[in-house]
Amino acid sequence: MKPSFWAQKGALFRPHPAVQPTIKKLSFAPTQCCCTMQRCVRPGPRIAFRFRGSEGRILNWRVPSQSRRKPLDRESLRAKWIFARSFLKHPVMLGSLIPSSKTLVTRLAQQVNWDKTRIVVEYGPGVGTITTEILRRLPPDGVLVAIDYNQDFANYLSTTLKDPRLLVAHGSAADVEQILAGFGLEGADCVFSGIPHSTLSAEMRSQIFESTRRVLRPGGTFIVYQFTGAVLPQLRQVFGEVDQHFEPLNILPARIFCCSR
């Protein structure tokens, strides 16, 4: 009797001669390649094979359910939907249709000396992309005040990020002094701003920058990230020297301005 194809080529699937012809199941580890009988360089899911008889004829194969695609992150989809919906409703209030990238978030956080930071303010937190990273680095006794003019974003942060250090305020960044006073706080060690300042009037920008300078403690830092350099002259007028950085790995590429009091 002529041996089958699998008897010739698929020694990996051929059982021991002593095994009675019956249906068997094999499960191969992710690093075992079942096609070339060599170790595969690509990790993959475990595959279960069923074969019959001493010739090792394959009946079928399947990928176990636990190795299949992971379930969708509903909370992440909800955040993206709220962000996109707000952009369509108020495009001037948001600088981009897409939240900041992880690379930009990390680059912004690196501008702060977290060992000496206790009170942080964030203008325009949106769905909390940068807020989450600030809370991760903030000391246990720190406080983060997130101020957003968009009621949808303020409600989303209040219901999603359950952290006792987070205080969410619905209002304007120009009123940061009154907002901090309302929370019983005096001054801030660091202020982040993701507001698209180039879409604001020069008068409103001036109010925000002047208010920010007054609430910053000595040695405090004001970190602004924008897609253009339109705010640079006014930042220099209020804060003097401004350190500049550029982050290309973001949609859109971002410019970072760091000001100190």
Secondary structure, 3 states (H helix, E strand, C coil): CCCCHHHHHCHHHCCCCCCCCCEEEEEECCCECCCCCCECCCCCCCEEEEEECCCCEEEEEECCHHHCCCCCCHHHHHHHHHHHHHHHHCCCCCCCCCCCCHHHHHHHHCCCCHHHCCEEEEECCCCCHHHHHHHHHCCCCCEEEEEECCHHHHHHHHHHCCCCCEEEEECCHHHHHHHHHHCCCCCEEEEEECCCHHHCCHHHHHHHHHHHHHHEEEEEEEEEEECCCCCHHHHHHHHCCEEEEEECCCCCCEEEEEEEC
